[in-house]
Amino acid sequence: MAFVKLGSKSEAFRREGQAWHCTSGLPSDVTIEMGEMSFYLHKVHLFFLINHSLFKCSVRALSCLHIILQFPLISRSGLLAKLIKESCNDDTSVCVLQLSDIPGGAKAFELVAKFCYGVKIELTPLNIVSLRCASEYLQMTDEYGDGNLIAQTEAFLNDVFGNWTDTIKALETCEEVLPHAEELHIVSRCINSLAMKACTDTKLFNWPVSENGHEATTGADVWNGICTGSNTQPVTDDWWYEDVSFLSLPLYKRLIQAVEAGGMRPENVAGALVFYAKKYIPLMNRQASFKDATSHNKSGSTISTPSEADQKALLEEIMELLPNQKGVTETRFLLRLLRSAMMLQASPSCRENLERRVGLQLDQSALDDLLIPNMGYSVETLYDIDCFQRILDHFISIDQASSAPSPCIMEENQSMEGSHSLTSLTRVANLVDSYLSEVAPDVNFKFPKFQSLAATIPDFARPLSDGIYRAIDIYLKAHPWLTDSEREQICRLMNCQKLSLEACTHAAQNERLPLRVIVQVLFFEQLRLRTSISGWFFVSDNLDNSQTSLRGGNRETNTGNGRGSSINDMRERVAELEKECNNMKQEFKKVVKTKKKWNVFCGRKSECDLNSVKPLKLQPPHVNEHKNHKNGDSS
């Protein structure tokens, strides 16, 4: 920490309770009162310069005694000179002056008084701001003596601005004399100095700055003032976060605005705000309960926990300062900020803004962060489902606005953007299905809300319907009182054609599903098997034809061996598929037997006929070839 020493005389003041007395031996004729503190000083002060050699020789050496009259207060301060002149009628009267509004109070005036008497004082970053403001208030210009206090403090301030750590200390002390520091532009000068250093590329200038902004000892070799070593530790972009986090919110806000104006990357600005929010809003810690978070801070921290009102104000300010660009602020932080805003009952505009920002990058969020508990007393569901619905609506509206109307007329770069949008929508679809699975066991989760939330995602955004099927199954299990009509409606939310083999097997045995849905699942699975088998035959024929056309003299031998091996493989595959189809039919029959009113259902031939679901009767390829030869097919 930088410092400057002023004055040369030893200590000439002593404190007695709430009073300061000068030890020069002269009676005080000026009393300056500042609240409960009083200073007993002199309008005129005597300084004795003694020729010691003559004084020792004889008493006549008194002729060599030089008495110098000085005016320590009047000659240094224009304000005190004016007040003393107005208050004292003659030079012998005692003046009593009230200076309760002096910047820095009694502590600053003590240093001013010592400076006027020539006593040694030390200027540091911790007292320079109050001394500068006090000297300005007392009009201690060079008109009242060369090298007066204004000039001395101003010169030291310029040295302080050149050092990162000293500037922060000086800026912190501006809180004590804020109006005067603002008037003298000390606050703005401190902030501009910090912003310039924070925005400067430390790698370019090779500043000796450590991780916390303090000067680092690099240990590099120096020869003739030239650094010959490179032992400096690499400095990351967040080196300044912790240092400036000790500033009060108004000063911190101005610093953030200054670094933004200085061209700092939005990611670094957001990182600093995240650090500041986590430090002063205990509710940002997910693991701490609301009561615990408001009662104490993290262990080992010396920072007192702000009140809920202060946390609310801080949260709203941080929300306004966060950059608006997508992906700059981590989605997890935004969701934790939203949860804290609900706990602290932040303004509706703040919460709406947070929901909009989360919706802008919902595809980057995690399920655990989206499970926001309900904070009200009259709510029914455990989690705030309405909040998630609003976030999802924001995402869908933004996605629809950014998507192209037709991929056929898009250019190449637009097609890539559309593909990225579809990928994001698919991620959100999986997120919604997982969210529904988590909240489905809640018995107070109403059917219209479930249907509305699931239907927000279009069908093309779900490559597989396994996720939504799982959510539907959990919901049906937790809500057994749903009517048949509601069960039919909720099952329309999934596409049976997009179920995997495991999901189809589970659905075929699921007694909670309507019978019509089970039949659809079996039908589409059998259709899928037919398509798969046809594809195998088609591929086999194409392979045979390609081998025949590419190979010349060895055609009969090679194709014969390849055809024999492919036919054996196909026979095994067909046998497996037939076995799977038969198993599915047996399982379907077991499900049908457990259903009530099955006879009535079977009587309606227009709806379903069990005989329509038949196992595949496939013949090996050599049977088909035999028939083709009999019919004279040249192919």
C-alpha positions as CSV (number, residue, x, y, z in Angstrom):
1,M,0.0,0.0,0.0
2,A,1.4,3.4,-1.0
3,F,1.9,6.2,1.6
4,V,3.4,9.7,1.9
5,K,4.8,11.3,5.0
6,L,4.2,15.0,5.7
7,G,5.5,17.2,8.4
8,S,8.7,16.9,10.5
9,K,7.8,17.6,14.1
10,S,7.1,15.0,16.7
11,E,3.6,14.4,18.2
12,A,2.3,17.6,19.7
13,F,-1.2,16.5,20.7
14,R,-2.6,14.4,23.4
15,R,-6.1,13.2,23.9
16,E,-8.0,13.4,27.2
17,G,-11.4,11.7,26.9
18,Q,-13.3,13.6,24.2
19,A,-10.8,16.5,23.9
20,W,-7.5,17.1,22.1
21,H,-4.9,19.4,23.6
22,C,-1.8,20.8,22.1
23,T,1.3,20.1,24.2
24,S,3.1,23.3,23.3
25,G,2.4,24.8,26.7
26,L,0.6,27.8,25.4
27,P,-3.0,28.4,26.6
28,S,-5.6,27.6,23.9
29,D,-7.5,30.5,22.5
30,V,-9.5,28.6,19.8
31,T,-11.9,25.7,20.5
32,I,-13.3,23.8,17.6
33,E,-16.2,21.5,18.5
34,M,-17.3,18.6,16.3
35,G,-20.2,16.8,18.0
36,E,-18.8,15.3,21.2
37,M,-15.2,15.9,20.3
38,S,-13.4,19.2,21.0
39,F,-10.0,20.5,19.8
40,Y,-8.2,23.2,21.9
41,L,-5.9,25.0,19.5
42,H,-4.2,28.4,18.9
43,K,-4.7,31.3,16.7
44,V,-1.0,32.2,17.1
45,H,1.6,29.7,18.0
46,L,5.2,30.3,19.3
47,F,8.1,28.3,18.0
48,F,11.4,28.7,19.8
49,L,14.7,28.4,17.9
50,I,17.6,28.2,20.5
51,N,21.3,28.4,19.9
52,H,22.3,25.7,22.3
53,S,26.0,26.6,22.5
54,L,25.3,30.2,23.5
55,F,22.6,29.2,25.8
56,K,25.0,27.0,27.7
57,C,27.6,29.7,28.0
58,S,25.5,32.2,30.0
59,V,22.1,33.5,30.6
60,R,22.9,36.3,28.2
61,A,22.4,33.7,25.5
62,L,18.7,34.6,25.8
63,S,19.5,37.4,23.4
64,C,20.1,34.6,20.8
65,L,16.6,33.3,21.4
66,H,14.4,33.8,18.3
67,I,10.7,33.8,18.8
68,I,8.7,33.2,15.7
69,L,5.0,33.9,15.6
70,Q,3.0,31.6,13.4
71,F,-0.7,31.3,12.8
72,P,-1.2,27.6,12.3
73,L,-4.9,27.8,11.6
74,I,-5.3,31.2,10.0
75,S,-2.3,30.9,7.7
76,R,-3.4,27.5,6.3
77,S,-7.2,27.5,6.1
78,G,-9.3,30.2,4.5
79,L,-12.5,29.1,6.2
80,L,-11.0,29.0,9.7
81,A,-9.4,32.5,9.1
82,K,-12.8,33.8,8.1
83,L,-14.7,32.2,11.0
84,I,-12.1,33.3,13.6
85,K,-12.2,36.8,12.3
86,E,-16.0,36.9,12.5
87,S,-16.2,35.3,16.0
88,C,-13.4,37.0,17.9
89,N,-13.6,40.8,18.6
90,D,-10.0,41.0,19.8
91,D,-6.9,38.9,19.8
92,T,-7.2,38.0,23.5
93,S,-10.7,36.5,23.4
94,V,-11.3,32.8,23.1
95,C,-13.2,31.6,20.0
96,V,-15.5,28.7,19.9
97,L,-16.3,27.3,16.4
98,Q,-18.7,24.6,15.4
99,L,-17.5,22.4,12.5
100,S,-19.8,19.4,12.8
101,D,-20.3,19.1,9.0
102,I,-16.7,18.8,8.0
103,P,-16.0,15.8,5.7
104,G,-14.5,12.9,7.6
105,G,-15.5,14.3,11.0
106,A,-13.1,14.5,13.9
107,K,-10.7,11.8,12.5
108,A,-10.0,13.8,9.4
109,F,-9.8,17.1,11.3
110,E,-7.2,15.6,13.6
111,L,-4.9,15.0,10.7
112,V,-5.6,18.5,9.3
113,A,-4.7,20.1,12.7
114,K,-1.5,18.1,12.8
115,F,-0.6,19.2,9.3
116,C,-1.2,22.9,10.3
117,Y,1.1,22.5,13.3
118,G,3.8,20.7,11.1
119,V,3.4,17.4,13.0
120,K,4.2,14.2,11.1
121,I,1.3,12.6,9.4
122,E,1.0,9.9,6.8
123,L,-1.2,9.9,3.7
124,T,-2.6,6.5,2.8
125,P,-5.3,5.2,0.4
126,L,-7.5,4.8,3.5
127,N,-7.5,8.4,4.5
128,I,-6.6,10.3,1.4
129,V,-10.3,10.8,0.2
130,S,-11.5,12.2,3.5
131,L,-8.4,14.5,3.8
132,R,-8.9,15.7,0.2
133,C,-12.5,16.5,0.9
134,A,-11.7,18.1,4.3
135,S,-9.0,20.3,2.8
136,E,-11.3,21.5,0.1
137,Y,-14.0,22.2,2.7
138,L,-11.5,24.2,4.8
139,Q,-10.2,26.1,1.7
140,M,-6.6,25.0,2.2
141,T,-5.3,26.2,-1.1
142,D,-1.8,27.4,-2.1
143,E,-3.1,31.0,-1.5
144,Y,-2.7,30.2,2.2
145,G,0.8,28.8,1.9
146,D,2.9,26.9,-0.6
147,G,2.5,23.1,-0.5
148,N,-0.9,23.4,1.3
149,L,-3.0,20.3,2.0
150,I,-5.1,20.5,-1.2
151,A,-2.0,20.3,-3.4
152,Q,-0.5,17.5,-1.3
153,T,-3.6,15.3,-1.3
154,E,-4.2,15.8,-4.9
155,A,-0.7,14.8,-5.9
156,F,-1.0,11.6,-3.8
157,L,-4.4,10.8,-5.3
158,N,-2.9,10.7,-8.7
159,D,-0.4,8.1,-7.4
160,V,-3.2,6.1,-5.9
161,F,-5.1,5.9,-9.2
162,G,-2.1,4.2,-10.8
163,N,-2.4,1.2,-8.4
164,W,-5.3,-1.3,-8.6
165,T,-5.5,-2.2,-5.0
166,D,-5.0,1.3,-3.6
167,T,-7.7,2.6,-5.9
168,I,-10.2,0.1,-4.6
169,K,-9.4,1.0,-1.0
170,A,-9.8,4.7,-1.8
171,L,-13.1,4.0,-3.6
172,E,-14.4,2.1,-0.6
173,T,-13.7,5.1,1.7
174,C,-15.7,7.4,-0.6
175,E,-18.9,6.1,1.0
176,E,-18.0,8.1,4.2
177,V,-17.9,11.4,2.3
178,L,-19.9,10.6,-0.8
179,P,-21.4,14.0,-1.6
180,H,-18.1,15.8,-1.3
181,A,-16.2,13.0,-3.1
182,E,-18.8,13.2,-6.0
183,E,-18.4,17.0,-6.1
184,L,-14.6,16.6,-6.4
185,H,-15.1,13.8,-9.0
186,I,-13.0,11.4,-6.9
187,V,-15.6,8.6,-7.3
188,S,-15.7,8.9,-11.0
189,R,-12.0,9.0,-11.3
190,C,-11.6,5.9,-9.1
191,I,-14.2,4.0,-11.2
192,N,-12.7,5.0,-14.5
193,S,-9.2,3.9,-13.3
194,L,-10.6,0.5,-12.2
195,A,-12.6,0.1,-15.4
196,M,-9.6,0.8,-17.6
197,K,-7.5,-1.7,-15.8
198,A,-10.2,-4.4,-15.8
199,C,-10.8,-4.0,-19.5
200,T,-7.1,-4.0,-20.4
201,D,-5.6,-7.2,-21.7
202,T,-3.3,-8.3,-19.0
203,K,-1.5,-10.7,-21.4
204,L,-0.7,-7.8,-23.7
205,F,0.8,-5.6,-21.0
206,N,2.1,-8.4,-18.8
207,W,0.9,-6.8,-15.6
208,P,2.1,-8.4,-12.4
209,V,-1.4,-9.1,-11.1
210,S,-2.4,-12.1,-9.1
211,E,-5.7,-14.0,-9.2
212,N,-7.2,-11.6,-6.7
213,G,-5.9,-8.4,-8.3
214,H,-3.0,-7.9,-5.8
215,E,0.5,-7.3,-7.0
216,A,2.3,-10.6,-7.5
217,T,5.9,-11.4,-6.9
218,T,6.9,-13.0,-10.1
219,G,10.4,-14.1,-9.1
220,A,11.8,-13.4,-12.5
221,D,15.4,-12.3,-13.0
222,V,15.9,-8.6,-13.7
223,W,19.0,-7.2,-15.4
224,N,19.4,-3.5,-15.9
225,G,15.7,-3.1,-15.4
226,I,14.8,-5.7,-18.0
227,C,12.9,-8.8,-17.0
228,T,14.8,-11.9,-18.2
229,G,12.5,-14.5,-16.8
230,S,8.9,-15.5,-17.4
231,N,7.8,-16.9,-14.1
232,T,4.5,-14.9,-13.9
233,Q,1.4,-17.0,-13.3
234,P,-1.2,-16.9,-16.0
235,V,-4.0,-14.5,-15.3
236,T,-7.6,-15.5,-16.0
237,D,-10.4,-13.2,-17.1
238,D,-12.0,-13.3,-13.7
239,W,-9.0,-12.0,-11.7
240,W,-10.9,-8.8,-10.8
241,Y,-14.2,-10.3,-9.6
242,E,-13.4,-10.8,-6.0
243,D,-11.6,-7.5,-5.5
244,V,-14.5,-5.3,-6.6
245,S,-17.1,-7.5,-4.9
246,F,-16.5,-5.6,-1.6
247,L,-17.9,-2.4,-3.1
248,S,-21.4,-1.3,-2.2
249,L,-24.2,-1.9,-4.7
250,P,-24.3,1.8,-6.0
251,L,-20.6,1.9,-6.6
252,Y,-20.5,-1.6,-8.0
253,K,-23.3,-0.8,-10.4
254,R,-21.4,2.2,-11.7
255,L,-18.3,0.1,-12.1
256,I,-20.1,-2.5,-14.1
257,Q,-21.6,0.2,-16.4
258,A,-18.1,1.6,-16.8
259,V,-16.5,-1.7,-17.9
260,E,-19.4,-2.3,-20.3
261,A,-18.8,1.1,-21.8
262,G,-15.1,0.2,-21.9
263,G,-15.8,-2.7,-24.3
264,M,-15.5,-5.7,-21.9
265,R,-16.9,-9.0,-23.2
266,P,-20.5,-9.6,-22.1
267,E,-19.4,-13.0,-20.7
268,N,-17.0,-11.3,-18.3
269,V,-19.6,-8.8,-17.2
270,A,-22.1,-11.6,-16.5
271,G,-19.4,-13.5,-14.6
272,A,-18.7,-10.6,-12.3
273,L,-22.4,-10.1,-11.6
274,V,-22.8,-13.8,-10.9
275,F,-20.0,-13.7,-8.4
276,Y,-21.5,-10.6,-6.7
277,A,-24.9,-12.1,-6.5
278,K,-23.8,-15.4,-5.0
279,K,-21.8,-13.5,-2.4
280,Y,-24.6,-11.3,-1.1
281,I,-27.8,-13.4,-1.9
282,P,-27.6,-16.5,0.3
283,L,-30.7,-17.9,-1.4
284,M,-28.7,-18.5,-4.5
285,N,-27.3,-21.5,-2.8
286,R,-29.7,-24.4,-3.7
287,Q,-28.7,-26.6,-0.8
288,A,-29.6,-24.0,1.8
289,S,-33.2,-23.7,2.9
290,F,-35.0,-20.4,3.0
291,K,-34.8,-20.1,6.7
292,D,-31.2,-21.1,6.9
293,A,-30.2,-18.8,4.1
294,T,-31.6,-15.8,5.7
295,S,-30.2,-16.5,9.2
296,H,-26.5,-17.0,8.4
297,N,-24.0,-16.9,5.6
298,K,-21.5,-19.4,4.4
299,S,-19.1,-20.6,7.0
300,G,-15.9,-18.6,7.2
301,S,-17.4,-15.6,5.6
302,T,-16.9,-12.2,7.4
303,I,-19.7,-10.5,5.4
304,S,-22.9,-10.0,7.3
305,T,-26.0,-11.4,5.7
306,P,-28.0,-8.6,4.1
307,S,-31.7,-8.2,5.0
308,E,-34.4,-9.6,2.8
309,A,-35.2,-6.1,1.6
310,D,-31.6,-5.5,0.6
311,Q,-31.3,-8.8,-1.1
312,K,-34.5,-8.1,-3.1
313,A,-33.1,-4.7,-4.2
314,L,-29.8,-6.3,-5.1
315,L,-31.5,-9.0,-7.1
316,E,-33.6,-6.6,-9.1
317,E,-30.5,-4.4,-9.8
318,I,-28.5,-7.4,-11.0
319,M,-31.3,-8.5,-13.2
320,E,-31.2,-5.1,-14.9
321,L,-27.4,-5.2,-15.3
322,L,-27.1,-8.7,-16.8
323,P,-26.4,-8.7,-20.6
324,N,-29.3,-9.5,-22.8
325,Q,-27.4,-11.7,-25.3
326,K,-28.4,-15.3,-25.4
327,G,-26.0,-17.8,-23.8
328,V,-24.0,-15.1,-22.1
329,T,-25.4,-15.8,-18.7
330,E,-25.6,-19.5,-17.6
331,T,-29.2,-20.8,-17.6
332,R,-28.7,-22.5,-14.2
333,F,-27.8,-19.1,-12.7
334,L,-30.9,-17.5,-14.2
335,L,-33.1,-20.2,-12.8
336,R,-31.6,-19.9,-9.3
337,L,-32.1,-16.2,-9.6
338,L,-35.7,-16.8,-10.6
339,R,-36.2,-19.1,-7.6
340,S,-34.7,-16.5,-5.3
341,A,-36.9,-13.8,-6.8
342,M,-39.9,-15.8,-5.9
343,M,-38.7,-16.3,-2.3
344,L,-37.9,-12.7,-1.9
345,Q,-41.2,-11.6,-3.6
346,A,-39.4,-9.5,-6.2
347,S,-41.4,-7.2,-8.5
348,P,-43.6,-8.9,-11.2
349,S,-41.6,-7.2,-13.9
350,C,-38.4,-8.7,-12.5
351,R,-39.8,-12.2,-12.5
352,E,-41.3,-11.9,-15.9
353,N,-38.0,-10.7,-17.3
354,L,-36.3,-13.7,-15.7
355,E,-38.8,-16.1,-17.2
356,R,-38.3,-14.6,-20.6
357,R,-34.5,-14.9,-20.4
358,V,-34.8,-18.5,-19.3
359,G,-37.2,-19.2,-22.1
360,L,-34.7,-17.7,-24.6
361,Q,-32.2,-20.5,-23.7
362,L,-34.4,-23.2,-22.3
363,D,-32.6,-25.8,-24.4
364,Q,-29.5,-25.2,-22.3
365,S,-31.2,-25.9,-18.9
366,A,-31.3,-29.0,-16.7
367,L,-34.3,-30.7,-15.2
368,D,-33.3,-30.2,-11.6
369,D,-33.1,-26.4,-12.0
370,L,-36.6,-26.3,-13.6
371,L,-38.2,-28.0,-10.6
372,I,-39.1,-24.7,-8.8
373,P,-41.1,-25.2,-5.7
374,N,-44.4,-23.3,-5.2
375,M,-43.9,-20.4,-2.8
376,G,-47.5,-19.4,-2.1
377,Y,-49.8,-20.6,0.6
378,S,-52.9,-21.3,-1.5
379,V,-51.2,-23.3,-4.2
380,E,-52.0,-27.0,-4.8
381,T,-49.1,-28.5,-6.7
382,L,-45.7,-29.0,-5.2
383,Y,-43.9,-27.4,-8.1
384,D,-44.7,-24.2,-9.9
385,I,-46.0,-25.7,-13.1
386,D,-47.5,-22.4,-14.3
387,C,-44.1,-20.9,-14.2
388,F,-42.7,-23.7,-16.4
389,Q,-45.6,-23.3,-18.8
390,R,-44.8,-19.6,-19.2
391,I,-41.1,-20.3,-19.8
392,L,-42.0,-22.9,-22.4
393,D,-44.4,-20.6,-24.1
394,H,-41.6,-18.0,-24.4
395,F,-39.3,-20.6,-26.0
396,I,-41.9,-21.8,-28.5
397,S,-42.8,-18.2,-29.5
398,I,-39.1,-17.3,-30.0
399,D,-38.5,-20.6,-31.9
400,Q,-41.5,-20.1,-34.2
401,A,-40.4,-16.5,-34.9
402,S,-36.9,-17.5,-35.8
403,S,-37.8,-20.6,-37.9
404,A,-38.0,-20.4,-41.7
405,P,-41.4,-20.9,-43.4
406,S,-40.3,-23.5,-45.9
407,P,-37.0,-25.5,-46.0
408,C,-37.4,-26.0,-49.7
409,I,-36.6,-22.4,-50.6
410,M,-34.0,-21.8,-47.9
411,E,-30.4,-21.2,-48.7
412,E,-27.6,-23.4,-47.3
413,N,-26.9,-21.2,-44.2
414,Q,-30.6,-20.8,-43.5
415,S,-31.0,-24.6,-43.7
416,M,-28.3,-25.0,-41.1
417,E,-30.0,-22.5,-38.8
418,G,-33.3,-24.4,-39.2
419,S,-31.5,-27.7,-38.3
420,H,-30.1,-26.1,-35.2
421,S,-33.5,-24.8,-34.3
422,L,-35.0,-28.3,-34.7
423,T,-32.2,-29.7,-32.5
424,S,-33.0,-27.2,-29.8
425,L,-36.6,-28.0,-30.0
426,T,-35.9,-31.7,-29.7
427,R,-33.8,-31.0,-26.5
428,V,-36.7,-29.0,-25.1
429,A,-39.1,-31.8,-26.0
430,N,-37.1,-34.3,-24.0
431,L,-36.9,-31.8,-21.2
432,V,-40.7,-31.4,-21.2
433,D,-41.2,-35.1,-21.2
434,S,-38.8,-35.5,-18.2
435,Y,-40.5,-32.6,-16.4
436,L,-43.9,-34.2,-16.9
437,S,-42.6,-37.5,-15.5
438,E,-41.4,-35.7,-12.4
439,V,-44.5,-33.8,-11.7
440,A,-47.0,-36.5,-12.8
441,P,-47.2,-38.2,-9.4
442,D,-48.7,-35.1,-7.9
443,V,-52.4,-35.9,-7.3
444,N,-53.2,-32.2,-7.5
445,F,-51.8,-31.9,-11.0
446,K,-54.9,-31.3,-13.0
447,F,-55.6,-33.0,-16.3
448,P,-56.0,-29.8,-18.4
449,K,-52.6,-28.6,-17.3
450,F,-51.0,-31.8,-18.1
451,Q,-52.6,-31.9,-21.5
452,S,-51.7,-28.2,-22.2
453,L,-48.1,-28.6,-21.2
454,A,-47.6,-31.8,-23.2
455,A,-49.4,-30.5,-26.3
456,T,-47.1,-27.4,-26.4
457,I,-44.4,-29.5,-28.1
458,P,-45.3,-30.4,-31.7
459,D,-45.2,-34.0,-32.7
460,F,-42.3,-33.6,-35.2
461,A,-40.0,-32.4,-32.3
462,R,-40.2,-35.9,-30.7
463,P,-38.2,-38.5,-32.6
464,L,-39.3,-41.0,-30.1
465,S,-42.5,-41.1,-28.0
466,D,-41.0,-43.1,-25.1
467,G,-40.6,-40.0,-22.9
468,I,-44.2,-38.8,-23.2
469,Y,-45.4,-42.4,-22.9
470,R,-43.6,-42.7,-19.6
471,A,-45.1,-39.5,-18.3
472,I,-48.6,-40.6,-19.4
473,D,-48.2,-43.9,-17.7
474,I,-47.1,-42.3,-14.4
475,Y,-49.9,-39.8,-14.6
476,L,-52.5,-42.5,-15.2
477,K,-51.2,-44.5,-12.3
478,A,-51.3,-41.5,-9.9
479,H,-54.8,-40.4,-11.2
480,P,-56.9,-43.6,-11.4
481,W,-60.2,-41.6,-11.2
482,L,-59.8,-40.3,-14.8
483,T,-62.7,-41.1,-17.1
484,D,-62.4,-43.2,-20.2
485,S,-62.7,-40.1,-22.3
486,E,-59.9,-38.4,-20.5
487,R,-57.7,-41.4,-20.9
488,E,-58.3,-41.4,-24.6
489,Q,-57.4,-37.7,-24.8
490,I,-54.2,-38.1,-22.9
491,C,-53.1,-41.0,-24.9
492,R,-53.5,-39.0,-28.1
493,L,-50.6,-36.9,-26.9
494,M,-48.2,-39.7,-27.9
495,N,-47.5,-41.2,-31.4
496,C,-47.7,-44.9,-31.2
497,Q,-45.7,-45.3,-34.4
498,K,-42.7,-43.7,-32.6
499,L,-42.5,-46.0,-29.7
500,S,-39.4,-48.2,-29.3
501,L,-39.6,-52.0,-29.1
502,E,-39.2,-51.8,-25.3
503,A,-42.0,-49.2,-25.0
504,C,-44.2,-51.3,-27.3
505,T,-43.7,-54.4,-25.2
506,H,-44.6,-52.4,-22.0
507,A,-47.6,-50.7,-23.6
508,A,-49.0,-54.1,-24.8
509,Q,-49.2,-55.3,-21.2
510,N,-50.2,-51.9,-19.6
511,E,-53.7,-52.3,-18.2
512,R,-54.0,-48.6,-17.5
513,L,-54.1,-47.8,-21.3
514,P,-57.3,-47.8,-23.2
515,L,-57.8,-51.0,-25.3
516,R,-57.9,-49.0,-28.5
517,V,-54.4,-47.7,-27.8
518,I,-53.1,-51.2,-27.1
519,V,-54.5,-52.4,-30.4
520,Q,-52.9,-49.5,-32.2
521,V,-49.5,-50.3,-30.6
522,L,-49.7,-53.9,-31.7
523,F,-50.9,-52.9,-35.2
524,F,-48.0,-50.5,-35.8
525,E,-45.5,-52.9,-34.3
526,Q,-46.7,-55.6,-36.7
527,L,-46.5,-53.1,-39.6
528,R,-43.0,-52.2,-38.6
529,L,-42.1,-55.9,-38.6
530,R,-43.5,-56.3,-42.1
531,T,-41.6,-53.3,-43.4
532,S,-38.4,-54.5,-41.7
533,I,-38.7,-58.0,-43.3
534,S,-39.5,-56.5,-46.7
535,G,-36.4,-54.4,-46.4
536,W,-34.3,-57.4,-45.7
537,F,-35.5,-59.2,-48.8
538,F,-35.0,-56.1,-50.9
539,V,-31.4,-55.6,-49.7
540,S,-30.7,-59.3,-50.3
541,D,-31.9,-59.1,-53.9
542,N,-29.9,-56.0,-54.6
543,L,-26.8,-57.5,-53.2
544,D,-27.2,-60.6,-55.4
545,N,-27.7,-58.5,-58.5
546,S,-24.7,-56.3,-57.8
547,Q,-22.5,-59.3,-57.2
548,T,-23.7,-60.8,-60.5
549,S,-23.0,-57.7,-62.6
550,L,-19.6,-56.9,-61.1
551,R,-18.1,-60.4,-61.3
552,G,-17.4,-62.0,-64.7
553,G,-16.1,-65.6,-65.1
554,N,-16.6,-66.6,-61.5
555,R,-20.1,-65.4,-61.3
556,E,-21.8,-68.8,-60.8
557,T,-19.4,-69.9,-58.0
558,N,-19.2,-66.6,-56.1
559,T,-22.9,-65.8,-56.3
560,G,-23.8,-69.3,-55.4
561,N,-21.8,-69.1,-52.2
562,G,-23.0,-65.6,-51.4
563,R,-26.6,-66.5,-52.1
564,G,-26.4,-69.5,-49.9
565,S,-25.0,-67.6,-46.9
566,S,-27.5,-64.7,-47.4
567,I,-30.4,-67.1,-47.6
568,N,-29.4,-68.8,-44.3
569,D,-29.1,-65.5,-42.6
570,M,-32.5,-64.4,-43.9
571,R,-34.1,-67.6,-42.7
572,E,-32.7,-67.1,-39.2
573,R,-33.9,-63.5,-39.2
574,V,-37.4,-64.4,-40.5
575,A,-37.7,-67.1,-37.8
576,E,-36.8,-64.6,-35.1
577,L,-39.3,-62.0,-36.4
578,E,-42.1,-64.6,-36.6
579,K,-41.3,-65.7,-33.1
580,E,-41.5,-62.1,-31.8
581,C,-44.8,-61.6,-33.6
582,N,-46.3,-64.8,-32.1
583,N,-45.2,-63.7,-28.6
584,M,-46.8,-60.4,-29.1
585,K,-50.1,-62.0,-30.2
586,Q,-50.0,-64.2,-27.1
587,E,-49.4,-61.3,-24.9
588,F,-52.2,-59.4,-26.5
589,K,-54.6,-62.3,-25.9
590,K,-53.7,-62.3,-22.2
591,V,-54.4,-58.6,-22.0
592,V,-57.8,-59.0,-23.8
593,K,-58.9,-61.7,-21.3
594,T,-58.4,-59.4,-18.4
595,K,-60.4,-56.6,-19.9
596,K,-64.0,-56.2,-19.0
597,K,-66.8,-56.0,-21.5
598,W,-64.6,-57.7,-24.0
599,N,-67.6,-59.4,-25.7
600,V,-69.2,-56.1,-26.4
601,F,-66.0,-54.8,-27.8
602,C,-65.5,-57.8,-30.1
603,G,-69.0,-57.5,-31.3
604,R,-68.2,-54.3,-33.0
605,K,-66.4,-55.5,-36.1
606,S,-66.0,-52.0,-37.4
607,E,-63.7,-51.2,-34.6
608,C,-61.4,-54.1,-34.2
609,D,-61.2,-57.8,-35.1
610,L,-58.7,-60.0,-33.4
611,N,-58.4,-62.1,-36.5
612,S,-57.0,-59.1,-38.3
613,V,-53.9,-59.3,-36.3
614,K,-52.2,-62.3,-37.8
615,P,-48.7,-63.6,-37.6
616,L,-46.6,-63.2,-40.6
617,K,-46.3,-66.2,-42.9
618,L,-43.1,-65.8,-44.7
619,Q,-41.5,-68.1,-47.1
620,P,-37.8,-68.4,-47.7
621,P,-36.5,-66.9,-50.9
622,H,-36.0,-70.3,-52.7
623,V,-39.8,-70.9,-52.6
624,N,-40.5,-67.7,-54.3
625,E,-37.8,-68.4,-56.9
626,H,-39.4,-71.8,-57.6
627,K,-42.8,-70.2,-58.3
628,N,-41.2,-67.6,-60.5
629,H,-39.5,-70.3,-62.6
630,K,-42.8,-72.2,-63.0
631,N,-44.5,-69.1,-64.2
632,G,-41.8,-68.5,-66.7
633,D,-40.6,-65.3,-65.1
634,S,-37.3,-64.3,-66.8
635,S,-36.2,-62.2,-63.8
